[in-house]
């Protein structure tokens, strides 16, 4: 737990340093940036920011996997939707091979 907390602090500090050197902030504004600015304003503590970022990092794989699972089930249960999706993919990609 201490190792993970320390890693989060390092990542947040790296993000803080990056934000201090960018020319256009709007291109780098994400949820972590908003948290850092809230801390700078005094709305959050450093511990609040660390906890929020940690929870995002830990929770994201679980919520993503559950969402993808249900999406695939719904697609499998609705073949006409799957066909429409495949047509749209083919329209966008043409004959190009799909890549990750």
Secondary structure, 3 states (H helix, E strand, C coil): CHHHHHHHHHHHHHHHHHHHHCCCHHHHCCHHHHHHHHHHHCCCCHHHHHHHHHHHHHHHHHHHHHHHHHHHHHHHHCHHHHHHHHHHHHHHHCCCCCCC
